[in-house]
Amino acid sequence: MTVIVNESRIRIFNGAKVGDAVLRWAVRNGLDIDRVPSLLVTDQWGHQLDHEAPLSDEQVINVINQ
């Protein structure tokens, strides 16, 4: 499945959760993976998402790098 994280298309396994996609995005962008659990994630409308929330194909999420 594909999700869009901060305008980057990320291929991830079916059944992935928000935290899985954020981790994949962080690794791809060279971010410290220890920070991933503390990153704020929102959907395309600005609603905060839990890292355990399920994802769907082509879902758009945004990571707020605090």
PyMOL Python script that loads the backbone (N, CA, C, O; Angstrom):
from pymol import cmd

cmd.read_pdbstr("""\
ATOM      1  N   MET A   1       0.848  -1.160   0.000  1.00  0.00           N
ATOM      2  CA  MET A   1       0.000   0.000   0.000  1.00  0.00           C
ATOM      3  C   MET A   1       0.898   1.228   0.000  1.00  0.00           C
ATOM      4  O   MET A   1       2.067   1.158   0.378  1.00  0.00           O
ATOM      5  N   THR A   2       0.347   2.333  -0.421  1.00  0.00           N
ATOM      6  CA  THR A   2       1.076   3.600  -0.474  1.00  0.00           C
ATOM      7  C   THR A   2       0.360   4.630   0.382  1.00  0.00           C
ATOM      8  O   THR A   2      -0.862   4.769   0.315  1.00  0.00           O
ATOM      9  N   VAL A   3       1.132   5.354   1.191  1.00  0.00           N
ATOM     10  CA  VAL A   3       0.592   6.484   1.946  1.00  0.00           C
ATOM     11  C   VAL A   3       1.454   7.703   1.630  1.00  0.00           C
ATOM     12  O   VAL A   3       2.604   7.573   1.208  1.00  0.00           O
ATOM     13  N   ILE A   4       0.893   8.864   1.834  1.00  0.00           N
ATOM     14  CA  ILE A   4       1.623  10.109   1.571  1.00  0.00           C
ATOM     15  C   ILE A   4       1.944  10.737   2.917  1.00  0.00           C
ATOM     16  O   ILE A   4       1.050  11.104   3.680  1.00  0.00           O
ATOM     17  N   VAL A   5       3.244  10.852   3.194  1.00  0.00           N
ATOM     18  CA  VAL A   5       3.720  11.430   4.447  1.00  0.00           C
ATOM     19  C   VAL A   5       4.483  12.702   4.104  1.00  0.00           C
ATOM     20  O   VAL A   5       5.514  12.652   3.433  1.00  0.00           O
ATOM     21  N   ASN A   6       3.977  13.838   4.562  1.00  0.00           N
ATOM     22  CA  ASN A   6       4.617  15.130   4.269  1.00  0.00           C
ATOM     23  C   ASN A   6       4.937  15.266   2.778  1.00  0.00           C
ATOM     24  O   ASN A   6       6.042  15.651   2.397  1.00  0.00           O
ATOM     25  N   GLU A   7       3.961  14.947   1.962  1.00  0.00           N
ATOM     26  CA  GLU A   7       4.040  15.068   0.505  1.00  0.00           C
ATOM     27  C   GLU A   7       5.007  14.083  -0.151  1.00  0.00           C
ATOM     28  O   GLU A   7       5.320  14.228  -1.333  1.00  0.00           O
ATOM     29  N   SER A   8       5.490  13.073   0.601  1.00  0.00           N
ATOM     30  CA  SER A   8       6.342  12.021   0.043  1.00  0.00           C
ATOM     31  C   SER A   8       5.552  10.722   0.003  1.00  0.00           C
ATOM     32  O   SER A   8       4.930  10.335   0.992  1.00  0.00           O
ATOM     33  N   ARG A   9       5.580  10.053  -1.141  1.00  0.00           N
ATOM     34  CA  ARG A   9       4.893   8.768  -1.266  1.00  0.00           C
ATOM     35  C   ARG A   9       5.758   7.690  -0.615  1.00  0.00           C
ATOM     36  O   ARG A   9       6.936   7.539  -0.938  1.00  0.00           O
ATOM     37  N   ILE A  10       5.152   6.951   0.301  1.00  0.00           N
ATOM     38  CA  ILE A  10       5.847   5.902   1.044  1.00  0.00           C
ATOM     39  C   ILE A  10       5.144   4.575   0.775  1.00  0.00           C
ATOM     40  O   ILE A  10       3.940   4.449   0.997  1.00  0.00           O
ATOM     41  N   ARG A  11       5.896   3.590   0.300  1.00  0.00           N
ATOM     42  CA  ARG A  11       5.345   2.239   0.147  1.00  0.00           C
ATOM     43  C   ARG A  11       5.509   1.529   1.480  1.00  0.00           C
ATOM     44  O   ARG A  11       6.591   1.523   2.067  1.00  0.00           O
ATOM     45  N   ILE A  12       4.430   0.938   1.945  1.00  0.00           N
ATOM     46  CA  ILE A  12       4.429   0.268   3.248  1.00  0.00           C
ATOM     47  C   ILE A  12       3.523  -0.952   3.155  1.00  0.00           C
ATOM     48  O   ILE A  12       2.682  -1.049   2.261  1.00  0.00           O
ATOM     49  N   PHE A  13       3.699  -1.861   4.068  1.00  0.00           N
ATOM     50  CA  PHE A  13       2.945  -3.118   4.036  1.00  0.00           C
ATOM     51  C   PHE A  13       1.467  -2.886   4.359  1.00  0.00           C
ATOM     52  O   PHE A  13       1.113  -1.958   5.085  1.00  0.00           O
ATOM     53  N   ASN A  14       0.622  -3.742   3.807  1.00  0.00           N
ATOM     54  CA  ASN A  14      -0.810  -3.693   4.111  1.00  0.00           C
ATOM     55  C   ASN A  14      -1.018  -3.948   5.594  1.00  0.00           C
ATOM     56  O   ASN A  14      -0.380  -4.830   6.168  1.00  0.00           O
ATOM     57  N   GLY A  15      -1.894  -3.193   6.209  1.00  0.00           N
ATOM     58  CA  GLY A  15      -2.139  -3.329   7.631  1.00  0.00           C
ATOM     59  C   GLY A  15      -1.248  -2.447   8.493  1.00  0.00           C
ATOM     60  O   GLY A  15      -1.304  -2.516   9.721  1.00  0.00           O
ATOM     61  N   ALA A  16      -0.423  -1.618   7.854  1.00  0.00           N
ATOM     62  CA  ALA A  16       0.472  -0.728   8.602  1.00  0.00           C
ATOM     63  C   ALA A  16      -0.314   0.287   9.408  1.00  0.00           C
ATOM     64  O   ALA A  16      -1.448   0.638   9.081  1.00  0.00           O
ATOM     65  N   LYS A  17       0.320   0.742  10.463  1.00  0.00           N
ATOM     66  CA  LYS A  17      -0.272   1.768  11.314  1.00  0.00           C
ATOM     67  C   LYS A  17       0.481   3.076  11.100  1.00  0.00           C
ATOM     68  O   LYS A  17       1.537   3.095  10.466  1.00  0.00           O
ATOM     69  N   VAL A  18      -0.057   4.152  11.622  1.00  0.00           N
ATOM     70  CA  VAL A  18       0.545   5.474  11.455  1.00  0.00           C
ATOM     71  C   VAL A  18       2.014   5.454  11.873  1.00  0.00           C
ATOM     72  O   VAL A  18       2.865   5.970  11.148  1.00  0.00           O
ATOM     73  N   GLY A  19       2.320   4.876  13.010  1.00  0.00           N
ATOM     74  CA  GLY A  19       3.699   4.827  13.501  1.00  0.00           C
ATOM     75  C   GLY A  19       4.643   4.119  12.553  1.00  0.00           C
ATOM     76  O   GLY A  19       5.805   4.507  12.439  1.00  0.00           O
ATOM     77  N   ASP A  20       4.164   3.074  11.861  1.00  0.00           N
ATOM     78  CA  ASP A  20       4.994   2.357  10.895  1.00  0.00           C
ATOM     79  C   ASP A  20       5.371   3.268   9.731  1.00  0.00           C
ATOM     80  O   ASP A  20       6.520   3.279   9.289  1.00  0.00           O
ATOM     81  N   ALA A  21       4.406   4.023   9.243  1.00  0.00           N
ATOM     82  CA  ALA A  21       4.657   4.931   8.121  1.00  0.00           C
ATOM     83  C   ALA A  21       5.585   6.068   8.538  1.00  0.00           C
ATOM     84  O   ALA A  21       6.459   6.474   7.772  1.00  0.00           O
ATOM     85  N   VAL A  22       5.394   6.578   9.746  1.00  0.00           N
ATOM     86  CA  VAL A  22       6.258   7.656  10.231  1.00  0.00           C
ATOM     87  C   VAL A  22       7.693   7.147  10.389  1.00  0.00           C
ATOM     88  O   VAL A  22       8.641   7.857  10.054  1.00  0.00           O
ATOM     89  N   LEU A  23       7.856   5.935  10.893  1.00  0.00           N
ATOM     90  CA  LEU A  23       9.194   5.352  11.027  1.00  0.00           C
ATOM     91  C   LEU A  23       9.852   5.211   9.662  1.00  0.00           C
ATOM     92  O   LEU A  23      11.018   5.572   9.503  1.00  0.00           O
ATOM     93  N   ARG A  24       9.136   4.700   8.686  1.00  0.00           N
ATOM     94  CA  ARG A  24       9.676   4.546   7.325  1.00  0.00           C
ATOM     95  C   ARG A  24      10.067   5.905   6.753  1.00  0.00           C
ATOM     96  O   ARG A  24      11.133   6.040   6.152  1.00  0.00           O
ATOM     97  N   TRP A  25       9.218   6.906   6.934  1.00  0.00           N
ATOM     98  CA  TRP A  25       9.501   8.260   6.469  1.00  0.00           C
ATOM     99  C   TRP A  25      10.735   8.832   7.155  1.00  0.00           C
ATOM    100  O   TRP A  25      11.575   9.457   6.508  1.00  0.00           O
ATOM    101  N   ALA A  26      10.846   8.616   8.480  1.00  0.00           N
ATOM    102  CA  ALA A  26      11.986   9.130   9.248  1.00  0.00           C
ATOM    103  C   ALA A  26      13.295   8.509   8.771  1.00  0.00           C
ATOM    104  O   ALA A  26      14.292   9.213   8.609  1.00  0.00           O
ATOM    105  N   VAL A  27      13.298   7.212   8.547  1.00  0.00           N
ATOM    106  CA  VAL A  27      14.505   6.531   8.063  1.00  0.00           C
ATOM    107  C   VAL A  27      14.893   7.071   6.692  1.00  0.00           C
ATOM    108  O   VAL A  27      16.063   7.355   6.436  1.00  0.00           O
ATOM    109  N   ARG A  28      13.917   7.208   5.826  1.00  0.00           N
ATOM    110  CA  ARG A  28      14.181   7.716   4.476  1.00  0.00           C
ATOM    111  C   ARG A  28      14.775   9.127   4.502  1.00  0.00           C
ATOM    112  O   ARG A  28      15.584   9.478   3.644  1.00  0.00           O
ATOM    113  N   ASN A  29      14.369   9.938   5.494  1.00  0.00           N
ATOM    114  CA  ASN A  29      14.818  11.322   5.573  1.00  0.00           C
ATOM    115  C   ASN A  29      15.961  11.545   6.553  1.00  0.00           C
ATOM    116  O   ASN A  29      16.323  12.689   6.827  1.00  0.00           O
ATOM    117  N   GLY A  30      16.531  10.474   7.081  1.00  0.00           N
ATOM    118  CA  GLY A  30      17.691  10.581   7.952  1.00  0.00           C
ATOM    119  C   GLY A  30      17.422  11.179   9.319  1.00  0.00           C
ATOM    120  O   GLY A  30      18.330  11.732   9.939  1.00  0.00           O
ATOM    121  N   LEU A  31      16.186  11.078   9.802  1.00  0.00           N
ATOM    122  CA  LEU A  31      15.855  11.603  11.126  1.00  0.00           C
ATOM    123  C   LEU A  31      16.191  10.574  12.196  1.00  0.00           C
ATOM    124  O   LEU A  31      16.248   9.375  11.921  1.00  0.00           O
ATOM    125  N   ASP A  32      16.409  11.040  13.395  1.00  0.00           N
ATOM    126  CA  ASP A  32      16.689  10.184  14.541  1.00  0.00           C
ATOM    127  C   ASP A  32      15.433   9.358  14.858  1.00  0.00           C
ATOM    128  O   ASP A  32      14.406   9.913  15.246  1.00  0.00           O
ATOM    129  N   ILE A  33      15.519   8.043  14.693  1.00  0.00           N
ATOM    130  CA  ILE A  33      14.335   7.201  14.870  1.00  0.00           C
ATOM    131  C   ILE A  33      13.889   7.130  16.329  1.00  0.00           C
ATOM    132  O   ILE A  33      12.756   6.733  16.601  1.00  0.00           O
ATOM    133  N   ASP A  34      14.748   7.503  17.268  1.00  0.00           N
ATOM    134  CA  ASP A  34      14.336   7.531  18.670  1.00  0.00           C
ATOM    135  C   ASP A  34      13.286   8.604  18.922  1.00  0.00           C
ATOM    136  O   ASP A  34      12.550   8.530  19.906  1.00  0.00           O
ATOM    137  N   ARG A  35      13.209   9.597  18.047  1.00  0.00           N
ATOM    138  CA  ARG A  35      12.237  10.682  18.190  1.00  0.00           C
ATOM    139  C   ARG A  35      10.860  10.320  17.628  1.00  0.00           C
ATOM    140  O   ARG A  35       9.876  10.995  17.929  1.00  0.00           O
ATOM    141  N   VAL A  36      10.780   9.279  16.828  1.00  0.00           N
ATOM    142  CA  VAL A  36       9.535   8.941  16.135  1.00  0.00           C
ATOM    143  C   VAL A  36       8.332   8.831  17.071  1.00  0.00           C
ATOM    144  O   VAL A  36       7.283   9.391  16.751  1.00  0.00           O
ATOM    145  N   PRO A  37       8.428   8.136  18.216  1.00  0.00           N
ATOM    146  CA  PRO A  37       7.234   8.021  19.077  1.00  0.00           C
ATOM    147  C   PRO A  37       6.715   9.358  19.605  1.00  0.00           C
ATOM    148  O   PRO A  37       5.540   9.462  19.959  1.00  0.00           O
ATOM    149  N   SER A  38       7.560  10.368  19.664  1.00  0.00           N
ATOM    150  CA  SER A  38       7.128  11.658  20.214  1.00  0.00           C
ATOM    151  C   SER A  38       6.668  12.649  19.144  1.00  0.00           C
ATOM    152  O   SER A  38       6.237  13.753  19.476  1.00  0.00           O
ATOM    153  N   LEU A  39       6.753  12.273  17.874  1.00  0.00           N
ATOM    154  CA  LEU A  39       6.350  13.184  16.804  1.00  0.00           C
ATOM    155  C   LEU A  39       4.827  13.286  16.719  1.00  0.00           C
ATOM    156  O   LEU A  39       4.119  12.286  16.832  1.00  0.00           O
ATOM    157  N   LEU A  40       4.347  14.480  16.523  1.00  0.00           N
ATOM    158  CA  LEU A  40       2.919  14.731  16.349  1.00  0.00           C
ATOM    159  C   LEU A  40       2.560  14.442  14.896  1.00  0.00           C
ATOM    160  O   LEU A  40       3.239  14.894  13.974  1.00  0.00           O
ATOM    161  N   VAL A  41       1.480  13.681  14.704  1.00  0.00           N
ATOM    162  CA  VAL A  41       1.037  13.318  13.362  1.00  0.00           C
ATOM    163  C   VAL A  41      -0.418  13.754  13.197  1.00  0.00           C
ATOM    164  O   VAL A  41      -1.246  13.536  14.081  1.00  0.00           O
ATOM    165  N   THR A  42      -0.716  14.371  12.055  1.00  0.00           N
ATOM    166  CA  THR A  42      -2.082  14.793  11.762  1.00  0.00           C
ATOM    167  C   THR A  42      -2.526  14.216  10.424  1.00  0.00           C
ATOM    168  O   THR A  42      -1.707  13.815   9.597  1.00  0.00           O
ATOM    169  N   ASP A  43      -3.843  14.184  10.232  1.00  0.00           N
ATOM    170  CA  ASP A  43      -4.364  13.794   8.923  1.00  0.00           C
ATOM    171  C   ASP A  43      -4.407  15.034   8.033  1.00  0.00           C
ATOM    172  O   ASP A  43      -3.960  16.107   8.437  1.00  0.00           O
ATOM    173  N   GLN A  44      -4.936  14.888   6.842  1.00  0.00           N
ATOM    174  CA  GLN A  44      -4.925  15.997   5.877  1.00  0.00           C
ATOM    175  C   GLN A  44      -5.806  17.163   6.297  1.00  0.00           C
ATOM    176  O   GLN A  44      -5.713  18.248   5.723  1.00  0.00           O
ATOM    177  N   TRP A  45      -6.663  16.951   7.298  1.00  0.00           N
ATOM    178  CA  TRP A  45      -7.532  18.018   7.793  1.00  0.00           C
ATOM    179  C   TRP A  45      -7.024  18.619   9.107  1.00  0.00           C
ATOM    180  O   TRP A  45      -7.677  19.487   9.685  1.00  0.00           O
ATOM    181  N   GLY A  46      -5.867  18.161   9.576  1.00  0.00           N
ATOM    182  CA  GLY A  46      -5.275  18.707  10.783  1.00  0.00           C
ATOM    183  C   GLY A  46      -5.668  18.017  12.079  1.00  0.00           C
ATOM    184  O   GLY A  46      -5.323  18.494  13.160  1.00  0.00           O
ATOM    185  N   HIS A  47      -6.389  16.897  11.989  1.00  0.00           N
ATOM    186  CA  HIS A  47      -6.771  16.149  13.190  1.00  0.00           C
ATOM    187  C   HIS A  47      -5.602  15.280  13.642  1.00  0.00           C
ATOM    188  O   HIS A  47      -4.984  14.594  12.828  1.00  0.00           O
ATOM    189  N   GLN A  48      -5.304  15.310  14.921  1.00  0.00           N
ATOM    190  CA  GLN A  48      -4.192  14.533  15.450  1.00  0.00           C
ATOM    191  C   GLN A  48      -4.492  13.042  15.355  1.00  0.00           C
ATOM    192  O   GLN A  48      -5.607  12.603  15.632  1.00  0.00           O
ATOM    193  N   LEU A  49      -3.482  12.272  14.961  1.00  0.00           N
ATOM    194  CA  LEU A  49      -3.613  10.823  14.834  1.00  0.00           C
ATOM    195  C   LEU A  49      -2.729  10.120  15.850  1.00  0.00           C
ATOM    196  O   LEU A  49      -1.616  10.567  16.128  1.00  0.00           O
ATOM    197  N   ASP A  50      -3.221   9.029  16.399  1.00  0.00           N
ATOM    198  CA  ASP A  50      -2.442   8.181  17.287  1.00  0.00           C
ATOM    199  C   ASP A  50      -1.507   7.326  16.438  1.00  0.00           C
ATOM    200  O   ASP A  50      -1.860   6.947  15.321  1.00  0.00           O
ATOM    201  N   HIS A  51      -0.333   7.021  16.948  1.00  0.00           N
ATOM    202  CA  HIS A  51       0.623   6.198  16.209  1.00  0.00           C
ATOM    203  C   HIS A  51       0.116   4.773  15.988  1.00  0.00           C
ATOM    204  O   HIS A  51       0.629   4.062  15.124  1.00  0.00           O
ATOM    205  N   GLU A  52      -0.872   4.356  16.751  1.00  0.00           N
ATOM    206  CA  GLU A  52      -1.454   3.020  16.593  1.00  0.00           C
ATOM    207  C   GLU A  52      -2.665   3.004  15.667  1.00  0.00           C
ATOM    208  O   GLU A  52      -3.266   1.949  15.462  1.00  0.00           O
ATOM    209  N   ALA A  53      -3.030   4.141  15.110  1.00  0.00           N
ATOM    210  CA  ALA A  53      -4.190   4.219  14.215  1.00  0.00           C
ATOM    211  C   ALA A  53      -3.896   3.494  12.906  1.00  0.00           C
ATOM    212  O   ALA A  53      -2.780   3.575  12.393  1.00  0.00           O
ATOM    213  N   PRO A  54      -4.885   2.788  12.361  1.00  0.00           N
ATOM    214  CA  PRO A  54      -4.692   2.097  11.089  1.00  0.00           C
ATOM    215  C   PRO A  54      -4.618   3.089   9.924  1.00  0.00           C
ATOM    216  O   PRO A  54      -5.128   4.206  10.004  1.00  0.00           O
ATOM    217  N   LEU A  55      -3.977   2.653   8.856  1.00  0.00           N
ATOM    218  CA  LEU A  55      -3.867   3.452   7.640  1.00  0.00           C
ATOM    219  C   LEU A  55      -4.633   2.789   6.514  1.00  0.00           C
ATOM    220  O   LEU A  55      -4.887   1.585   6.541  1.00  0.00           O
ATOM    221  N   SER A  56      -4.998   3.585   5.526  1.00  0.00           N
ATOM    222  CA  SER A  56      -5.599   3.045   4.312  1.00  0.00           C
ATOM    223  C   SER A  56      -4.761   3.497   3.116  1.00  0.00           C
ATOM    224  O   SER A  56      -4.007   4.466   3.204  1.00  0.00           O
ATOM    225  N   ASP A  57      -4.900   2.797   2.020  1.00  0.00           N
ATOM    226  CA  ASP A  57      -4.142   3.110   0.815  1.00  0.00           C
ATOM    227  C   ASP A  57      -4.411   4.548   0.370  1.00  0.00           C
ATOM    228  O   ASP A  57      -5.558   4.995   0.340  1.00  0.00           O
ATOM    229  N   GLU A  58      -3.352   5.258   0.028  1.00  0.00           N
ATOM    230  CA  GLU A  58      -3.386   6.652  -0.451  1.00  0.00           C
ATOM    231  C   GLU A  58      -3.771   7.656   0.634  1.00  0.00           C
ATOM    232  O   GLU A  58      -4.083   8.806   0.324  1.00  0.00           O
ATOM    233  N   GLN A  59      -3.753   7.241   1.898  1.00  0.00           N
ATOM    234  CA  GLN A  59      -4.055   8.184   2.984  1.00  0.00           C
ATOM    235  C   GLN A  59      -2.934   9.220   3.081  1.00  0.00           C
ATOM    236  O   GLN A  59      -1.762   8.912   2.862  1.00  0.00           O
ATOM    237  N   VAL A  60      -3.315  10.442   3.409  1.00  0.00           N
ATOM    238  CA  VAL A  60      -2.365  11.554   3.557  1.00  0.00           C
ATOM    239  C   VAL A  60      -2.197  11.854   5.036  1.00  0.00           C
ATOM    240  O   VAL A  60      -3.175  12.090   5.744  1.00  0.00           O
ATOM    241  N   ILE A  61      -0.932  11.845   5.508  1.00  0.00           N
ATOM    242  CA  ILE A  61      -0.648  12.234   6.890  1.00  0.00           C
ATOM    243  C   ILE A  61       0.496  13.242   6.884  1.00  0.00           C
ATOM    244  O   ILE A  61       1.286  13.310   5.943  1.00  0.00           O
ATOM    245  N   ASN A  62       0.562  14.020   7.957  1.00  0.00           N
ATOM    246  CA  ASN A  62       1.595  15.032   8.102  1.00  0.00           C
ATOM    247  C   ASN A  62       2.287  14.846   9.428  1.00  0.00           C
ATOM    248  O   ASN A  62       1.642  14.678  10.463  1.00  0.00           O
ATOM    249  N   VAL A  63       3.616  14.878   9.393  1.00  0.00           N
ATOM    250  CA  VAL A  63       4.418  14.786  10.608  1.00  0.00           C
ATOM    251  C   VAL A  63       4.849  16.199  10.965  1.00  0.00           C
ATOM    252  O   VAL A  63       5.442  16.912  10.155  1.00  0.00           O
ATOM    253  N   ILE A  64       4.538  16.588  12.198  1.00  0.00           N
ATOM    254  CA  ILE A  64       4.924  17.901  12.691  1.00  0.00           C
ATOM    255  C   ILE A  64       6.230  17.713  13.444  1.00  0.00           C
ATOM    256  O   ILE A  64       6.249  17.139  14.533  1.00  0.00           O
ATOM    257  N   ASN A  65       7.317  18.195  12.864  1.00  0.00           N
ATOM    258  CA  ASN A  65       8.648  18.027  13.456  1.00  0.00           C
ATOM    259  C   ASN A  65       8.863  19.111  14.497  1.00  0.00           C
ATOM    260  O   ASN A  65       9.203  20.246  14.162  1.00  0.00           O
ATOM    261  N   GLN A  66       8.665  18.759  15.763  1.00  0.00           N
ATOM    262  CA  GLN A  66       8.727  19.744  16.849  1.00  0.00           C
ATOM    263  C   GLN A  66      10.129  19.920  17.358  1.00  0.00           C
ATOM    264  O   GLN A  66      10.359  20.712  18.272  1.00  0.00           O
TER     265      GLN A  66
END
""", "prot")
cmd.dss("prot")
cmd.show_as("cartoon", "prot")
cmd.util.cbc("prot")
cmd.orient("prot")
